[in-house]
Amino acid sequence: MGTKVVRCAAIVTVCAVACRSAPAADRAANRMTAATPAASPSPAAPSPVDCRTAKCLALTFDDGPGPDTPRLLDLLRWRSARATFFVLGRNAAAEPALLRRMVAEHHEIANHGYSHANLVRLSNAEIRREIELTQEIVFRATGQRPRVMRPPYGATNARVGRVARLPQIMWRIDTRDWLHRKADSVCRTVLKLARRGAVVLVHDTEPATVDAMPATVDGLLRRGYTLVTVSELYRSKRLLPGRAYAGN
Ligand code: NI
């Protein structure tokens, strides 16, 4: 281990060792799997963050909720870190309690369509259905409608934007976590590419990504980042329906 650590530290500033293991607290937190909030009350509302002055970064989790989402919420809660969940309507429909928990813990729920269809290939009516079904599922569970969406595969055009009628949030940092499924790689990619105002794309449907999050979030916090929701990141900007945004 020693040799590898030393070599890594010498070559790059972000060393694998920082991404390797979770502290004991996380292992305890990771054992909690309830879809509903822990017995303790919801965390107090965070004080407003001004991303014009704070070093903000937005972690965005696509395609869930999934079986690993509760433990992700546990570890985010443990660190008072916030994130945005671009949920699929078909997954969200089965998890109303989990959606309520996201809202109670000050995360943002955003729209990733209903079935992960490539919106560019759909008719206007089908695009509308993908977006509106998901809006309604989230609203029925939480009383709030998502304010932003992300087209599956990042596939969009002017027509999709016009029909979907929500600001489209893309990303600056893609970990390609769905492809390699390696926690260490997710963590190293995020820590290496992180910069102020970035939107990071990861998937809470990938267990390795959730495994990566304790070290990733700790690493970002150590580097002085404030982890915010997408709407917080863009608070000083008026997001326009149909337009695409990828972070500052
Ligand atoms: Ni997706």
Residues whose N, C-alpha, C, O or C-beta is under 5 A from the ligand:
A	BS01	NI	D62 D63 P152 Y153
